[in-house]
Amino acid sequence: VLVASLRGLIKRYVSFKENQKETELKKEGEKFEAIKAQIGTSECDIRDILDSKPGKYIFFLPAKMEGEKKFGRDGAGIVRVKNLNEGNIKKEFWVVEAIDGAGSLRCLEDNNGHWVFLGVLRYYAKNRYLPNSVPEERRETTLLLCRKLYAAYCANRK
């Protein structure tokens, strides 16, 4: 009797976890579609991100394809390029701020509000690694955001 009741509890727990995961995936899919639907309304094109053009960038990052095989998943993201020293013309400080993301660009949602200095993104685009000036505590997140933004830039400039 005890074994049977334990089996019943385990089945209910497993089914609860499966339903929870399905609900999470459904929400992620809905969010992805919502961001993707906004792409046409973007103020700026992702191809202009390295040129310090201020505004909100809504973009799509397709999954990597090799022949017919698809690696990873598609992603959609929203970032904003802005000058943190808005009133000071002599000392402009351009940054890319993560706002929202879904799919492979979920890291933009996870790091909402985190910004990357645009000079660091340009440096990464040219050299494919971060400069030593990035603080150690921000290095991992900055590298992740630079990789994703540069991948989206390269995928959309073709």
DSSP file (Angstrom, degrees, kcal/mol; ACC not computed):
  #  RESIDUE AA STRUCTURE BP1 BP2  ACC     N-H-->O    O-->H-N    N-H-->O    O-->H-N    TCO  KAPPA ALPHA  PHI   PSI    X-CA   Y-CA   Z-CA
    1    1 A V     >        0   0    0      0, 0.0     4,-2.3     0, 0.0     5,-0.2   0.000 360.0 360.0 360.0 -43.0    0.0    0.0    0.0
    2    2 A L  H  >  +     0   0    0      1,-0.2     4,-2.2     2,-0.2     5,-0.2   0.902 360.0  49.7 -63.7 -41.5    2.8    2.4    0.9
    3    3 A V  H  > S+     0   0    0      2,-0.2     4,-2.4     1,-0.2    -1,-0.2   0.907 110.7  50.2 -64.5 -41.8    4.6    1.6   -2.4
    4    4 A A  H  > S+     0   0    0      1,-0.2     4,-2.1     2,-0.2    -2,-0.2   0.907 111.1  48.1 -63.9 -42.1    1.5    2.2   -4.4
    5    5 A S  H  X S+     0   0    0     -4,-2.3     4,-2.1     2,-0.2    -1,-0.2   0.871 110.9  51.5 -68.9 -34.4    0.8    5.6   -2.7
    6    6 A L  H  X S+     0   0    0     -4,-2.2     4,-2.6     2,-0.2    -2,-0.2   0.905 108.7  51.1 -65.1 -41.4    4.5    6.6   -3.3
    7    7 A R  H  X S+     0   0    0     -4,-2.4     4,-2.6     1,-0.2    -2,-0.2   0.917 109.6  50.8 -60.9 -42.4    4.1    5.7   -7.0
    8    8 A G  H  X S+     0   0    0     -4,-2.1     4,-2.2     1,-0.2    -1,-0.2   0.908 111.0  48.1 -62.0 -42.3    1.0    7.8   -7.2
    9    9 A L  H  X S+     0   0    0     -4,-2.1     4,-2.5     2,-0.2    -2,-0.2   0.906 111.7  49.8 -63.8 -42.3    2.8   10.8   -5.5
   10   10 A I  H  X S+     0   0    0     -4,-2.6     4,-2.8     2,-0.2     5,-0.2   0.916 110.4  50.1 -64.0 -43.1    5.7   10.5   -7.9
   11   11 A K  H  X S+     0   0    0     -4,-2.6     4,-2.6     1,-0.2    -1,-0.2   0.920 112.3  47.3 -61.7 -43.4    3.4   10.3  -11.0
   12   12 A R  H  X S+     0   0    0     -4,-2.2     4,-2.3     2,-0.2    -1,-0.2   0.898 112.9  49.0 -64.9 -39.6    1.6   13.5   -9.8
   13   13 A Y  H  X S+     0   0    0     -4,-2.5     4,-2.5     2,-0.2    -2,-0.2   0.925 112.8  47.0 -64.7 -45.5    4.9   15.3   -9.1
   14   14 A V  H  X S+     0   0    0     -4,-2.8     4,-2.4     1,-0.2    -2,-0.2   0.920 113.2  48.4 -63.2 -43.9    6.3   14.4  -12.5
   15   15 A S  H  X S+     0   0    0     -4,-2.6     4,-2.4    -5,-0.2    -1,-0.2   0.882 110.7  51.7 -65.6 -36.9    3.1   15.4  -14.3
   16   16 A F  H  X S+     0   0    0     -4,-2.3     4,-2.4     2,-0.2    -2,-0.2   0.929 110.9  47.5 -61.9 -46.1    3.1   18.7  -12.3
   17   17 A K  H  X S+     0   0    0     -4,-2.5     4,-2.3     2,-0.2    -2,-0.2   0.891 111.7  50.5 -63.3 -40.5    6.7   19.4  -13.3
   18   18 A E  H  X S+     0   0    0     -4,-2.4     4,-2.5     2,-0.2    -1,-0.2   0.922 111.8  47.3 -63.5 -44.0    5.9   18.6  -17.0
   19   19 A N  H  X S+     0   0    0     -4,-2.4     4,-2.4     1,-0.2    -2,-0.2   0.889 111.0  52.1 -63.4 -39.1    2.9   20.9  -17.0
   20   20 A Q  H  X S+     0   0    0     -4,-2.4     4,-2.0     2,-0.2    -1,-0.2   0.907 111.3  46.7 -63.3 -42.0    5.0   23.6  -15.3
   21   21 A K  H  X S+     0   0    0     -4,-2.3     4,-2.5     2,-0.2    -2,-0.2   0.899 111.3  51.2 -68.2 -40.6    7.7   23.3  -18.0
   22   22 A E  H  X S+     0   0    0     -4,-2.5     4,-2.3     2,-0.2    -2,-0.2   0.908 110.4  49.5 -61.9 -41.8    5.1   23.3  -20.8
   23   23 A T  H  X S+     0   0    0     -4,-2.4     4,-2.3     2,-0.2    -1,-0.2   0.904 110.9  50.1 -63.3 -41.8    3.5   26.5  -19.4
   24   24 A E  H  X S+     0   0    0     -4,-2.0     4,-2.3     1,-0.2    -2,-0.2   0.915 111.7  47.7 -62.8 -44.2    7.0   28.1  -19.2
   25   25 A L  H  X S+     0   0    0     -4,-2.5     4,-2.4     2,-0.2    -2,-0.2   0.877 110.6  52.2 -65.1 -37.8    7.7   27.2  -22.8
   26   26 A K  H  X S+     0   0    0     -4,-2.3     4,-2.4     2,-0.2    -2,-0.2   0.923 110.2  47.9 -64.5 -44.1    4.4   28.5  -24.0
   27   27 A K  H  X S+     0   0    0     -4,-2.3     4,-2.4     2,-0.2    -2,-0.2   0.908 111.7  50.6 -61.8 -42.0    5.0   31.8  -22.2
   28   28 A E  H  X S+     0   0    0     -4,-2.3     4,-2.5     1,-0.2    -2,-0.2   0.904 110.9  49.2 -62.3 -41.9    8.5   32.0  -23.8
   29   29 A G  H  X S+     0   0    0     -4,-2.4     4,-2.3     2,-0.2    -2,-0.2   0.901 111.3  48.8 -64.2 -41.9    7.0   31.3  -27.2
   30   30 A E  H  X S+     0   0    0     -4,-2.4     4,-2.1     2,-0.2    -2,-0.2   0.900 112.3  48.5 -64.3 -41.0    4.3   34.0  -26.8
   31   31 A K  H  X S+     0   0    0     -4,-2.4     4,-2.5     2,-0.2     5,-0.2   0.911 110.0  52.3 -65.2 -42.3    6.9   36.5  -25.7
   32   32 A F  H  X S+     0   0    0     -4,-2.5     4,-2.7     1,-0.2    -2,-0.2   0.931 111.4  46.4 -58.2 -47.4    9.1   35.6  -28.6
   33   33 A E  H  X S+     0   0    0     -4,-2.3     4,-2.1     1,-0.2    -1,-0.2   0.867 110.7  53.4 -64.6 -36.6    6.2   36.2  -31.1
   34   34 A A  H  X S+     0   0    0     -4,-2.1     4,-0.7     2,-0.2    -2,-0.2   0.918 113.0  42.4 -65.3 -43.4    5.3   39.5  -29.3
   35   35 A I  H >< S+     0   0    0     -4,-2.5     3,-0.9     1,-0.2     4,-0.4   0.920 113.6  52.5 -68.1 -43.0    8.8   40.9  -29.7
   36   36 A K  H >< S+     0   0    0     -4,-2.7     3,-1.1     1,-0.3     4,-0.3   0.854 104.2  57.0 -61.7 -35.0    9.1   39.5  -33.3
   37   37 A A  H 3< S+     0   0    0     -4,-2.1     3,-0.4     1,-0.2    -1,-0.3   0.749 102.9  56.0 -67.5 -23.4    5.9   41.3  -34.2
   38   38 A Q  T X< S+     0   0    0     -3,-0.9     3,-1.8    -4,-0.7     4,-0.3   0.529  77.7  97.0 -84.4  -6.8    7.4   44.6  -33.1
   39   39 A I  G X  S+     0   0    0     -3,-1.1     3,-1.4    -4,-0.4    19,-0.2   0.861  80.7  52.9 -55.7 -40.4   10.4   44.4  -35.4
   40   40 A G  G 3  S+     0   0    0     -3,-0.4    -1,-0.3    -4,-0.3    -2,-0.1   0.707 104.6  57.5 -67.5 -19.1    8.8   46.6  -38.1
   41   41 A T  G <  S+     0   0    0     -3,-1.8    -1,-0.3    -4,-0.1    -2,-0.2   0.371  77.6 129.4 -93.2   4.7    8.1   49.3  -35.5
   42   42 A S    <   -     0   0    0     -3,-1.4    15,-0.1    -4,-0.3    -3,-0.0  -0.305  56.3-143.7 -63.5 140.3   11.7   49.7  -34.5
   43   43 A E  S    S+     0   0    0     13,-0.9     2,-0.3     1,-0.1    14,-0.2   0.819  83.1  27.1 -69.0 -32.0   13.1   53.2  -34.4
   44   44 A C  B    S-a   57   0A   0     12,-1.4    14,-0.6     9,-0.0     2,-0.4  -0.869  77.8-116.6-133.8 160.2   16.5   52.0  -35.7
   45   45 A D    >   -     0   0    0     -2,-0.3     3,-2.6    12,-0.1     4,-0.2  -0.816  25.9-127.3 -97.1 138.7   18.0   49.1  -37.7
   46   46 A I  G >  S+     0   0    0     -2,-0.4     3,-1.5     1,-0.3     4,-0.2   0.744 106.9  70.6 -57.8 -23.5   20.5   46.8  -35.9
   47   47 A R  G 3  S+     0   0    0      1,-0.3    -1,-0.3   109,-0.2     3,-0.3   0.680  96.0  53.5 -68.3 -15.3   23.0   47.5  -38.6
   48   48 A D  G X >S+     0   0    0     -3,-2.6     3,-1.6     1,-0.2     5,-0.9   0.352  77.2 102.1 -97.0   5.1   23.4   51.1  -37.2
   49   49 A I  G X 5S+     0   0    0     -3,-1.5     3,-0.8     1,-0.3    -1,-0.2   0.814  78.8  51.1 -64.6 -31.6   24.1   50.0  -33.7
   50   50 A L  G 3 5S+     0   0    0     -3,-0.3    -1,-0.3    -4,-0.2    -2,-0.1   0.534  97.6  70.4 -82.2  -5.1   27.9   50.6  -33.9
   51   51 A D  G < 5S-     0   0    0     -3,-1.6    -1,-0.2     2,-0.1    -2,-0.2   0.242 108.6-113.8 -96.8  12.8   27.4   54.2  -35.3
   52   52 A S  T < 5 +     0   0    0     -3,-0.8    -3,-0.1     1,-0.2    -2,-0.1   0.806  56.3 163.2  60.0  32.5   26.1   55.6  -32.0
   53   53 A K      < -     0   0    0     -5,-0.9    -1,-0.2    29,-0.0    28,-0.2  -0.743  35.1-132.5 -82.7 113.3   22.6   56.2  -33.5
   54   54 A P        +     0   0    0      0, 0.0     2,-0.3     0, 0.0    28,-0.2  -0.314  55.9  75.0 -69.0 147.8   20.4   56.7  -30.4
   55   55 A G  E    S- B   0  81A   0     26,-2.1    26,-2.7   -11,-0.0     2,-0.5  -0.861  80.4 -53.1 145.4-177.0   17.1   54.9  -30.2
   56   56 A K  E     - B   0  80A   0     -2,-0.3   -12,-1.4    24,-0.2   -13,-0.9  -0.830  43.4-157.7 -98.8 127.8   15.3   51.6  -29.6
   57   57 A Y  E     -aB  44  79A   0     22,-3.4    22,-2.4    -2,-0.5     2,-0.5  -0.929   9.7-176.6-110.2 121.4   16.5   48.6  -31.6
   58   58 A I  E     + B   0  78A   0    -14,-0.6     2,-0.3    -2,-0.5    20,-0.2  -0.981  22.8 163.1-115.7 122.6   14.1   45.6  -32.0
   59   59 A F  E     - B   0  77A   0     18,-2.4    18,-2.5    -2,-0.5     2,-0.4  -0.901  34.6-129.9-144.1 165.8   15.8   42.8  -33.9
   60   60 A F  E     - B   0  76A   0     -2,-0.3    16,-0.2    16,-0.2    14,-0.0  -0.937  10.7-161.3-118.8 136.5   15.7   39.1  -34.8
   61   61 A L  E     - B   0  75A   0     14,-3.6    14,-2.4    -2,-0.4    43,-0.2  -0.932  17.4-147.3-119.1 105.5   18.6   36.7  -34.5
   62   62 A P        -     0   0    0      0, 0.0    11,-0.1     0, 0.0     3,-0.1  -0.337  26.8 -98.4 -70.7 154.2   18.0   33.5  -36.6
   63   63 A A        -     0   0    0      9,-0.1     2,-0.2     1,-0.1     9,-0.2  -0.336  47.8 -93.4 -66.3 152.6   19.4   30.2  -35.5
   64   64 A K  E     -E   71   0B   0      7,-1.2     7,-3.4     9,-0.1     2,-0.4  -0.502  44.6-159.6 -70.6 133.6   22.7   29.1  -37.0
   65   65 A M  E     -E   70   0B   0      5,-0.2     2,-0.4    -2,-0.2     5,-0.2  -0.952  18.5-177.5-119.5 134.7   22.2   26.9  -40.1
   66   66 A E  E >  S-E   69   0B   0      3,-2.6     3,-1.8    -2,-0.4     2,-0.4  -0.903  72.9 -50.4-127.9 103.1   24.7   24.5  -41.6
   67   67 A G  T 3  S-     0   0    0     -2,-0.4     0, 0.0     1,-0.3     0, 0.0  -0.595 121.4 -24.0  68.9-124.1   23.1   23.0  -44.7
   68   68 A E  T 3  S+     0   0    0     -2,-0.4     2,-0.4    -3,-0.1    -1,-0.3   0.503 117.5 100.5 -94.6  -7.2   19.7   21.8  -43.7
   69   69 A K  E <   -E   66   0B   0     -3,-1.8    -3,-2.6     1,-0.0     2,-0.5  -0.658  60.6-149.9 -89.8 133.6   20.7   21.4  -40.0
   70   70 A K  E     -E   65   0B   0     -2,-0.4     2,-0.5    -5,-0.2    -5,-0.2  -0.868   6.9-160.9-104.1 130.7   19.6   24.0  -37.5
   71   71 A F  E     -E   64   0B   0     -7,-3.4    -7,-1.2    -2,-0.5     2,-0.1  -0.941  57.8 -17.8-112.1 129.6   21.8   24.7  -34.4
   72   72 A G  S    S-     0   0    0     -2,-0.5     2,-0.3    -9,-0.2    -9,-0.1  -0.355  89.5 -70.7  77.5-159.5   20.3   26.5  -31.4
   73   73 A R        -     0   0    0    -11,-0.1    -9,-0.1    -2,-0.1    31,-0.1  -0.897  42.8 -94.2-133.4 163.8   17.1   28.6  -31.6
   74   74 A D        -     0   0    0     -2,-0.3    30,-1.7   -11,-0.1     2,-0.3  -0.322  41.4-159.9 -69.7 158.7   15.9   31.8  -33.0
   75   75 A G  E     -BC  61 103A   0    -14,-2.4   -14,-3.6    28,-0.3     2,-0.4  -0.983  14.6-163.1-142.0 154.0   15.9   34.9  -30.8
   76   76 A A  E     +BC  60 102A   0     26,-2.0    26,-2.5    -2,-0.3     2,-0.3  -0.998  20.1 176.6-135.3 139.5   14.3   38.3  -30.7
   77   77 A G  E     -BC  59 101A   0    -18,-2.5   -18,-2.4    -2,-0.4     2,-0.4  -0.956  24.4-148.8-145.6 161.1   15.6   41.2  -28.6
   78   78 A I  E     +BC  58 100A   0     22,-3.2    21,-2.1    -2,-0.3    22,-1.8  -0.996  24.5 163.6-131.4 126.1   15.1   44.8  -27.7
   79   79 A V  E     -BC  57  98A   0    -22,-2.4   -22,-3.4    -2,-0.4     2,-0.4  -0.908  23.9-140.9-133.4 164.0   18.0   47.1  -26.7
   80   80 A R  E     -BC  56  97A   0     17,-2.2    17,-3.4    -2,-0.3     2,-0.5  -0.995   3.6-152.1-129.4 133.1   18.4   50.9  -26.5
   81   81 A V  E     +BC  55  96A   0    -26,-2.7   -26,-2.1    -2,-0.4     2,-0.3  -0.909  33.7 155.8-100.9 125.8   21.4   53.0  -27.5
   82   82 A K  E     - C   0  95A   0     13,-2.1    13,-2.7    -2,-0.5     2,-0.6  -0.973  46.1-115.1-148.5 161.3   21.6   56.2  -25.4
   83   83 A N  E     - C   0  94A   0     -2,-0.3     3,-0.4    11,-0.2    11,-0.2  -0.887  18.1-161.4 -98.0 116.3   24.0   58.8  -24.2
   84   84 A L  S    S+     0   0    0      9,-2.7     2,-0.8    -2,-0.6     3,-0.2   0.798  91.3  55.1 -69.6 -27.4   24.3   58.7  -20.4
   85   85 A N  S >  S+     0   0    0      8,-0.2     3,-0.8     1,-0.2    -1,-0.3  -0.536  73.2 164.4-100.0  63.7   25.7   62.2  -20.4
   86   86 A E  T 3  S+     0   0    0     -2,-0.8    -1,-0.2    -3,-0.4    -2,-0.1   0.856  71.0  37.4 -53.3 -47.2   22.8   63.7  -22.3
   87   87 A G  T 3  S+     0   0    0     -3,-0.2     2,-0.9     1,-0.1    -1,-0.3   0.642  99.1  84.7 -83.7 -13.9   23.4   67.4  -21.6
   88   88 A N    <   -     0   0    0     -3,-0.8    -3,-0.1     3,-0.2    -1,-0.1  -0.785  50.8-179.2 -96.9 104.6   27.3   67.3  -21.7
   89   89 A I  S    S+     0   0    0     -2,-0.9     3,-0.5     1,-0.2    -1,-0.2   0.844  79.7  54.9 -71.5 -34.0   28.4   67.6  -25.3
   90   90 A K  S    S+     0   0    0      1,-0.3     2,-0.5     2,-0.0    -1,-0.2   0.837 113.0  39.9 -71.1 -32.7   32.1   67.4  -24.5
   91   91 A K  S    S+     0   0    0     -6,-0.1    -1,-0.3    -3,-0.1     2,-0.2  -0.640  74.1 177.6-121.1  74.6   31.9   64.1  -22.7
   92   92 A E        -     0   0    0     -2,-0.5     2,-0.4    -3,-0.5    -6,-0.1  -0.530   9.8-167.7 -74.3 142.6   29.5   61.8  -24.5
   93   93 A F        -     0   0    0     -2,-0.2    -9,-2.7     2,-0.0     2,-0.3  -0.776   7.9-166.4-135.1  87.9   29.1   58.3  -23.0
   94   94 A W  E     +C   83   0A   0     -2,-0.4    24,-2.6   -11,-0.2    25,-0.4  -0.594  12.3 174.0 -82.8 132.4   27.2   56.1  -25.4
   95   95 A V  E     -CD  82 117A   0    -13,-2.7   -13,-2.1    -2,-0.3     2,-0.5  -0.920  31.5-133.3-133.7 159.2   25.9   52.8  -24.1
   96   96 A V  E     -CD  81 116A   0     20,-2.7    20,-2.4    -2,-0.3     2,-0.5  -0.976  27.6-159.1-111.0 119.1   23.8   49.9  -25.3
   97   97 A E  E     -CD  80 115A   0    -17,-3.4   -17,-2.2    -2,-0.5     2,-0.3  -0.867  13.9-129.7-105.1 129.2   21.2   49.0  -22.6
   98   98 A A  E     +C   79   0A   0     16,-2.6    15,-2.9    -2,-0.5   -19,-0.2  -0.589  34.6 163.4 -73.8 131.9   19.5   45.5  -22.6
   99   99 A I  E     -     0   0A   0    -21,-2.1     2,-0.3     1,-0.4   -20,-0.2   0.749  56.1 -20.9-114.5 -55.8   15.7   45.8  -22.3
  100  100 A D  E     +C   78   0A   0    -22,-1.8   -22,-3.2    11,-0.1    -1,-0.4  -0.992  54.5 172.5-157.8 156.2   14.1   42.5  -23.3
  101  101 A G  E     -C   77   0A   0     -2,-0.3     2,-0.3   -24,-0.3   -24,-0.2  -0.987   8.7-166.2-164.3 159.5   14.7   39.3  -25.1
  102  102 A A  E >   +C   76   0A   0    -26,-2.5   -26,-2.0    -2,-0.3     3,-1.5  -0.966  60.3   9.8-147.0 160.5   13.3   35.9  -25.9
  103  103 A G  E >  S-C   75   0A   0     -2,-0.3     3,-1.4     1,-0.3   -28,-0.3  -0.516 134.4  -5.6  70.8-133.0   14.6   32.6  -27.4
  104  104 A S  T 3  S+     0   0    0    -30,-1.7     3,-0.4     1,-0.3    -1,-0.3   0.650 137.3  58.9 -70.4 -12.9   18.3   32.7  -27.8
  105  105 A L  T X>  +     0   0    0     -3,-1.5     3,-1.8   -31,-0.2     4,-0.5   0.034  65.4 118.5-102.0  25.7   18.4   36.3  -26.7
  106  106 A R  H X>  +     0   0    0     -3,-1.4     4,-2.4     1,-0.3     3,-0.9   0.769  60.5  75.6 -60.7 -25.5   16.8   35.6  -23.4
  107  107 A C  H 3> S+     0   0    0     -3,-0.4     4,-1.7     1,-0.3    -1,-0.3   0.769  86.4  62.4 -59.7 -24.7   20.0   36.9  -21.8
  108  108 A L  H <4 S+     0   0    0     -3,-1.8    -1,-0.3     2,-0.2     6,-0.2   0.873 107.6  42.2 -68.7 -35.8   18.7   40.4  -22.6
  109  109 A E  H X< S+     0   0    0     -3,-0.9     3,-1.6    -4,-0.5    -2,-0.2   0.912 112.9  52.7 -72.9 -43.2   15.7   39.9  -20.4
  110  110 A D  H 3< S+     0   0    0     -4,-2.4    -2,-0.2     1,-0.3    -1,-0.2   0.813 116.7  39.8 -62.1 -30.0   17.8   38.2  -17.7
  111  111 A N  T >< S+     0   0    0     -4,-1.7     3,-2.4    -5,-0.2   -13,-0.3  -0.141  83.4 166.2-111.0  35.9   20.2   41.2  -17.7
  112  112 A N  T <  S+     0   0    0     -3,-1.6   -13,-0.2     1,-0.3     3,-0.1  -0.280  70.0  17.1 -54.7 129.3   17.5   43.9  -18.1
  113  113 A G  T 3  S+     0   0    0    -15,-2.9    -1,-0.3     1,-0.3     2,-0.2   0.188  92.6 126.9  91.0 -17.1   19.0   47.3  -17.4
  114  114 A H    <   -     0   0    0     -3,-2.4   -16,-2.6    -6,-0.2    -1,-0.3  -0.548  44.3-159.9 -72.5 137.2   22.6   46.2  -17.7
  115  115 A W  E     -D   97   0A   0    -18,-0.2     2,-0.4    -2,-0.2   -18,-0.2  -0.885  13.5-150.5-122.6 155.6   24.4   48.3  -20.2
  116  116 A V  E     -D   96   0A   0    -20,-2.4   -20,-2.7    -2,-0.3     2,-0.1  -0.984  30.0-113.4-121.8 129.1   27.6   47.9  -22.3
  117  117 A F  E >>  -D   95   0A   0     -2,-0.4     4,-1.7   -22,-0.2     3,-0.9  -0.414  23.8-132.6 -59.5 131.3   29.7   50.8  -23.2
  118  118 A L  H 3> S+     0   0    0    -24,-2.6     4,-2.5     1,-0.3     5,-0.2   0.819 105.6  60.0 -61.5 -31.6   29.5   51.2  -27.0
  119  119 A G  H 3> S+     0   0    0    -25,-0.4     4,-2.3     2,-0.2    -1,-0.3   0.863 103.8  50.9 -62.7 -35.9   33.3   51.5  -27.3
  120  120 A V  H <> S+     0   0    0     -3,-0.9     4,-2.6     2,-0.2    -2,-0.2   0.901 109.5  50.2 -67.8 -40.9   33.6   48.1  -25.7
  121  121 A L  H  X S+     0   0    0     -4,-1.7     4,-2.4     2,-0.2    -2,-0.2   0.910 111.8  47.8 -63.7 -41.9   31.1   46.7  -28.3
  122  122 A R  H  X S+     0   0    0     -4,-2.5     4,-1.8     2,-0.2    -2,-0.2   0.914 111.6  50.6 -63.9 -41.4   33.1   48.3  -31.1
  123  123 A Y  H  X S+     0   0    0     -4,-2.3     4,-2.9     1,-0.2     5,-0.4   0.917 111.4  48.2 -60.9 -44.0   36.3   46.9  -29.7
  124  124 A Y  H  X S+     0   0    0     -4,-2.6     4,-2.6     1,-0.2    -1,-0.2   0.900 109.0  53.7 -63.6 -40.8   34.7   43.4  -29.5
  125  125 A A  H  < S+     0   0    0     -4,-2.4    -1,-0.2     1,-0.2    -2,-0.2   0.855 116.6  38.7 -62.4 -35.0   33.5   43.7  -33.1
  126  126 A K  H  < S+     0   0    0     -4,-1.8    -2,-0.2    -5,-0.1    -1,-0.2   0.895 133.0  20.6 -82.0 -42.5   37.0   44.5  -34.3
  127  127 A N  H  < S-     0   0    0     -4,-2.9    -3,-0.2     2,-0.3    -2,-0.2   0.585  90.2-129.9-108.7 -13.2   39.1   42.2  -32.1
  128  128 A R  S  < S+     0   0    0     -4,-2.6     2,-0.3    -5,-0.4    -4,-0.2   0.693  80.8  74.6  67.3  21.6   36.6   39.5  -31.0
  129  129 A Y  S    S-     0   0    0     -6,-0.3    -2,-0.3    -5,-0.0    -1,-0.2  -0.967  85.5 -97.9-151.3 164.8   37.6   39.8  -27.3
  130  130 A L        -     0   0    0     -2,-0.3    -9,-0.1     1,-0.1     2,-0.1  -0.534  36.8-112.0 -85.5 148.9   37.0   42.4  -24.5
  131  131 A P    >   -     0   0    0      0, 0.0     3,-1.3     0, 0.0    -1,-0.1  -0.357  28.3-113.0 -71.4 161.2   39.5   45.1  -23.5
  132  132 A N  T 3  S+     0   0    0      1,-0.2     4,-0.1    -2,-0.1    -2,-0.0   0.632 107.0  78.4 -69.5 -13.6   41.2   44.9  -20.2
  133  133 A S  T 3   +     0   0    0      2,-0.1    -1,-0.2     3,-0.0     3,-0.0   0.632  67.1 102.2 -73.6 -12.5   39.3   48.0  -19.0
  134  134 A V  S <  S-     0   0    0     -3,-1.3     5,-0.1     1,-0.1    -4,-0.0  -0.596  83.4-113.7 -73.3 125.1   36.1   46.0  -18.4
  135  135 A P    >>  -     0   0    0      0, 0.0     3,-1.1     0, 0.0     4,-0.9  -0.244  18.9-121.0 -60.4 147.1   35.8   45.4  -14.6
  136  136 A E  H >> S+     0   0    0      1,-0.3     3,-0.6     2,-0.2     4,-0.5   0.851 110.5  55.7 -58.4 -38.9   36.1   41.7  -13.5
  137  137 A E  H 34 S+     0   0    0      1,-0.2    -1,-0.3     2,-0.1     4,-0.2   0.718 116.3  36.9 -71.2 -19.5   32.6   41.7  -11.9
  138  138 A R  H <> S+     0   0    0     -3,-1.1     4,-2.5     2,-0.1    -1,-0.2   0.436  92.6  93.8-105.8  -2.8   31.0   42.8  -15.1
  139  139 A R  H <X S+     0   0    0     -4,-0.9     4,-2.5    -3,-0.6     5,-0.2   0.903  83.3  47.1 -62.3 -47.2   33.2   40.9  -17.5
  140  140 A E  H  X S+     0   0    0     -4,-0.5     4,-2.1     2,-0.2    -1,-0.2   0.931 116.9  42.7 -64.0 -46.7   31.1   37.7  -17.9
  141  141 A T  H  > S+     0   0    0     -4,-0.2     4,-2.5     2,-0.2     5,-0.2   0.902 114.5  51.1 -66.3 -41.5   27.8   39.6  -18.5
  142  142 A T  H  X S+     0   0    0     -4,-2.5     4,-2.6     1,-0.2    -2,-0.2   0.906 110.1  49.6 -62.9 -42.1   29.4   42.1  -20.8
  143  143 A L  H  X S+     0   0    0     -4,-2.5     4,-2.5    -5,-0.2    -1,-0.2   0.915 110.9  49.9 -63.3 -43.0   31.0   39.3  -22.9
  144  144 A L  H  X S+     0   0    0     -4,-2.1     4,-2.2     2,-0.2    -2,-0.2   0.934 113.7  44.8 -61.2 -47.7   27.7   37.5  -23.2
  145  145 A L  H  X S+     0   0    0     -4,-2.5     4,-2.8     1,-0.2     5,-0.3   0.901 112.8  51.3 -65.5 -40.6   25.9   40.7  -24.3
  146  146 A C  H  X S+     0   0    0     -4,-2.6     4,-2.6    -5,-0.2     5,-0.2   0.920 110.3  49.5 -62.1 -43.5   28.7   41.6  -26.8
  147  147 A R  H  X S+     0   0    0     -4,-2.5     4,-2.2    -5,-0.2    -2,-0.2   0.932 114.4  44.1 -60.6 -46.7   28.6   38.2  -28.3
  148  148 A K  H  X S+     0   0    0     -4,-2.2     4,-2.3     2,-0.2    -2,-0.2   0.924 115.8  46.5 -66.9 -45.2   24.8   38.2  -28.8
  149  149 A L  H  X S+     0   0    0     -4,-2.8     4,-2.4     1,-0.2    -2,-0.2   0.900 113.9  48.0 -65.4 -40.3   24.7   41.8  -30.1
  150  150 A Y  H  X S+     0   0    0     -4,-2.6     4,-2.7    -5,-0.3    -1,-0.2   0.888 110.7  51.7 -68.1 -37.6   27.6   41.2  -32.5
  151  151 A A  H  X S+     0   0    0     -4,-2.2     4,-2.5    -5,-0.2    -2,-0.2   0.911 112.0  46.6 -63.6 -41.6   26.0   38.0  -33.8
  152  152 A A  H  X S+     0   0    0     -4,-2.3     4,-1.8     2,-0.2    -2,-0.2   0.899 111.6  51.8 -66.2 -39.9   22.7   39.9  -34.4
  153  153 A Y  H  X S+     0   0    0     -4,-2.4     4,-1.0     1,-0.2    -2,-0.2   0.934 113.4  43.9 -60.3 -47.5   24.6   42.7  -36.1
  154  154 A C  H  < S+     0   0    0     -4,-2.7     4,-0.5     1,-0.2     3,-0.4   0.893 112.9  51.5 -66.9 -40.2   26.4   40.2  -38.4
  155  155 A A  H  < S+     0   0    0     -4,-2.5     3,-0.3     1,-0.2    -1,-0.2   0.818 115.7  41.3 -67.7 -30.7   23.2   38.2  -39.2
  156  156 A N  H  < S+     0   0    0     -4,-1.8    -1,-0.2     1,-0.2    -2,-0.2   0.545  99.7  70.0 -97.1  -7.6   21.2   41.3  -40.1
  157  157 A R     <        0   0    0     -4,-1.0    -1,-0.2    -3,-0.4    -2,-0.1   0.614 360.0 360.0 -86.2  -9.9   23.8   43.2  -42.1
  158  158 A K              0   0    0     -4,-0.5    -1,-0.2    -3,-0.3    -2,-0.1   0.485 360.0 360.0 -74.7 360.0   23.7   40.7  -45.0
